[in-house]
Amino acid sequence: MRYFKVTNRQTRNAQILNDVEFSVFFKKNNIRDYAIYKTLSPKDKAFNNMIDTIATSLFAVAFIVLITNFITNLI
């Protein structure tokens, strides 16, 4: 299922709509008044943020271990 971020050009109010909501929304509103972007679902976005956090944490730990190893070899 695709999701769309719909932003009103005048009020800057944003909404995230799925396919069905998107088609119903634009039957009642003029499409020219809105900016439309494809986006991830809120569930997928949260999952991607979690993966990014884990990857950053692992990189930070690896960097600290390498720096510690380098410093102990110099001494």
CNS distance restraints for C-alpha pairs under 8 A (distance, minus, plus):
assign (resid   1 and name CA) (resid  18 and name CA) 6.98 0.50 0.50
assign (resid   1 and name CA) (resid  19 and name CA) 6.94 0.50 0.50
assign (resid   2 and name CA) (resid  18 and name CA) 5.90 0.50 0.50
assign (resid   2 and name CA) (resid  19 and name CA) 6.05 0.50 0.50
assign (resid   2 and name CA) (resid  38 and name CA) 7.51 0.50 0.50
assign (resid   2 and name CA) (resid  39 and name CA) 7.65 0.50 0.50
assign (resid   2 and name CA) (resid  40 and name CA) 7.47 0.50 0.50
assign (resid   2 and name CA) (resid  41 and name CA) 7.57 0.50 0.50
assign (resid   3 and name CA) (resid  16 and name CA) 6.63 0.50 0.50
assign (resid   3 and name CA) (resid  17 and name CA) 5.58 0.50 0.50
assign (resid   3 and name CA) (resid  18 and name CA) 4.44 0.50 0.50
assign (resid   3 and name CA) (resid  19 and name CA) 6.47 0.50 0.50
assign (resid   3 and name CA) (resid  38 and name CA) 6.06 0.50 0.50
assign (resid   3 and name CA) (resid  39 and name CA) 5.50 0.50 0.50
assign (resid   3 and name CA) (resid  40 and name CA) 6.07 0.50 0.50
assign (resid   3 and name CA) (resid  41 and name CA) 5.90 0.50 0.50
assign (resid   4 and name CA) (resid  16 and name CA) 5.55 0.50 0.50
assign (resid   4 and name CA) (resid  17 and name CA) 5.26 0.50 0.50
assign (resid   4 and name CA) (resid  18 and name CA) 6.25 0.50 0.50
assign (resid   4 and name CA) (resid  19 and name CA) 7.74 0.50 0.50
assign (resid   4 and name CA) (resid  22 and name CA) 7.40 0.50 0.50
assign (resid   4 and name CA) (resid  36 and name CA) 6.56 0.50 0.50
assign (resid   4 and name CA) (resid  37 and name CA) 5.53 0.50 0.50
assign (resid   4 and name CA) (resid  38 and name CA) 4.56 0.50 0.50
assign (resid   4 and name CA) (resid  39 and name CA) 5.42 0.50 0.50
assign (resid   4 and name CA) (resid  40 and name CA) 7.92 0.50 0.50
assign (resid   5 and name CA) (resid  14 and name CA) 6.66 0.50 0.50
assign (resid   5 and name CA) (resid  15 and name CA) 5.64 0.50 0.50
assign (resid   5 and name CA) (resid  16 and name CA) 4.47 0.50 0.50
assign (resid   5 and name CA) (resid  17 and name CA) 6.42 0.50 0.50
assign (resid   5 and name CA) (resid  36 and name CA) 5.76 0.50 0.50
assign (resid   5 and name CA) (resid  37 and name CA) 5.10 0.50 0.50
assign (resid   5 and name CA) (resid  38 and name CA) 6.20 0.50 0.50
assign (resid   5 and name CA) (resid  39 and name CA) 6.20 0.50 0.50
assign (resid   6 and name CA) (resid  14 and name CA) 5.55 0.50 0.50
assign (resid   6 and name CA) (resid  15 and name CA) 5.25 0.50 0.50
assign (resid   6 and name CA) (resid  16 and name CA) 6.24 0.50 0.50
assign (resid   6 and name CA) (resid  17 and name CA) 7.34 0.50 0.50
assign (resid   6 and name CA) (resid  34 and name CA) 6.23 0.50 0.50
assign (resid   6 and name CA) (resid  35 and name CA) 5.76 0.50 0.50
assign (resid   6 and name CA) (resid  36 and name CA) 4.74 0.50 0.50
assign (resid   6 and name CA) (resid  37 and name CA) 6.62 0.50 0.50
assign (resid   7 and name CA) (resid  12 and name CA) 5.80 0.50 0.50
assign (resid   7 and name CA) (resid  13 and name CA) 5.55 0.50 0.50
assign (resid   7 and name CA) (resid  14 and name CA) 4.25 0.50 0.50
assign (resid   7 and name CA) (resid  15 and name CA) 6.47 0.50 0.50
assign (resid   7 and name CA) (resid  34 and name CA) 5.32 0.50 0.50
assign (resid   7 and name CA) (resid  35 and name CA) 5.09 0.50 0.50
assign (resid   7 and name CA) (resid  36 and name CA) 6.52 0.50 0.50
assign (resid   8 and name CA) (resid  12 and name CA) 4.98 0.50 0.50
assign (resid   8 and name CA) (resid  13 and name CA) 5.42 0.50 0.50
assign (resid   8 and name CA) (resid  14 and name CA) 6.54 0.50 0.50
assign (resid   8 and name CA) (resid  33 and name CA) 6.04 0.50 0.50
assign (resid   8 and name CA) (resid  34 and name CA) 4.52 0.50 0.50
assign (resid   8 and name CA) (resid  35 and name CA) 6.44 0.50 0.50
assign (resid   9 and name CA) (resid  33 and name CA) 5.76 0.50 0.50
assign (resid   9 and name CA) (resid  34 and name CA) 5.38 0.50 0.50
assign (resid   9 and name CA) (resid  35 and name CA) 6.46 0.50 0.50
assign (resid  10 and name CA) (resid  33 and name CA) 7.62 0.50 0.50
assign (resid  17 and name CA) (resid  21 and name CA) 5.56 0.50 0.50
assign (resid  17 and name CA) (resid  22 and name CA) 5.54 0.50 0.50
assign (resid  18 and name CA) (resid  22 and name CA) 5.87 0.50 0.50
assign (resid  19 and name CA) (resid  23 and name CA) 6.41 0.50 0.50
assign (resid  20 and name CA) (resid  24 and name CA) 6.39 0.50 0.50
assign (resid  21 and name CA) (resid  25 and name CA) 5.87 0.50 0.50
assign (resid  22 and name CA) (resid  26 and name CA) 6.39 0.50 0.50
assign (resid  23 and name CA) (resid  27 and name CA) 6.41 0.50 0.50
assign (resid  24 and name CA) (resid  28 and name CA) 6.89 0.50 0.50
assign (resid  25 and name CA) (resid  29 and name CA) 6.21 0.50 0.50
assign (resid  26 and name CA) (resid  30 and name CA) 6.27 0.50 0.50
assign (resid  26 and name CA) (resid  31 and name CA) 6.18 0.50 0.50
assign (resid  30 and name CA) (resid  34 and name CA) 7.64 0.50 0.50
assign (resid  40 and name CA) (resid  44 and name CA) 5.97 0.50 0.50
assign (resid  40 and name CA) (resid  45 and name CA) 5.85 0.50 0.50
assign (resid  41 and name CA) (resid  45 and name CA) 6.12 0.50 0.50
assign (resid  42 and name CA) (resid  46 and name CA) 6.22 0.50 0.50
assign (resid  43 and name CA) (resid  47 and name CA) 6.35 0.50 0.50
assign (resid  44 and name CA) (resid  48 and name CA) 6.16 0.50 0.50
assign (resid  45 and name CA) (resid  49 and name CA) 6.22 0.50 0.50
assign (resid  46 and name CA) (resid  50 and name CA) 6.25 0.50 0.50
assign (resid  47 and name CA) (resid  51 and name CA) 6.30 0.50 0.50
assign (resid  48 and name CA) (resid  52 and name CA) 6.14 0.50 0.50
assign (resid  49 and name CA) (resid  53 and name CA) 6.17 0.50 0.50
assign (resid  50 and name CA) (resid  54 and name CA) 6.25 0.50 0.50
assign (resid  51 and name CA) (resid  55 and name CA) 6.14 0.50 0.50
assign (resid  52 and name CA) (resid  56 and name CA) 6.11 0.50 0.50
assign (resid  53 and name CA) (resid  57 and name CA) 6.11 0.50 0.50
assign (resid  54 and name CA) (resid  58 and name CA) 6.19 0.50 0.50
assign (resid  55 and name CA) (resid  59 and name CA) 6.18 0.50 0.50
assign (resid  56 and name CA) (resid  60 and name CA) 6.16 0.50 0.50
assign (resid  57 and name CA) (resid  61 and name CA) 6.26 0.50 0.50
assign (resid  58 and name CA) (resid  62 and name CA) 6.12 0.50 0.50
assign (resid  59 and name CA) (resid  63 and name CA) 6.07 0.50 0.50
assign (resid  60 and name CA) (resid  64 and name CA) 6.24 0.50 0.50
assign (resid  61 and name CA) (resid  65 and name CA) 6.22 0.50 0.50
assign (resid  62 and name CA) (resid  66 and name CA) 6.17 0.50 0.50
assign (resid  63 and name CA) (resid  67 and name CA) 6.16 0.50 0.50
assign (resid  64 and name CA) (resid  68 and name CA) 6.02 0.50 0.50
assign (resid  65 and name CA) (resid  69 and name CA) 6.06 0.50 0.50
assign (resid  66 and name CA) (resid  70 and name CA) 6.10 0.50 0.50
assign (resid  67 and name CA) (resid  71 and name CA) 6.15 0.50 0.50
assign (resid  68 and name CA) (resid  72 and name CA) 6.16 0.50 0.50
assign (resid  69 and name CA) (resid  73 and name CA) 6.21 0.50 0.50
assign (resid  70 and name CA) (resid  74 and name CA) 6.47 0.50 0.50
assign (resid  71 and name CA) (resid  75 and name CA) 6.59 0.50 0.50
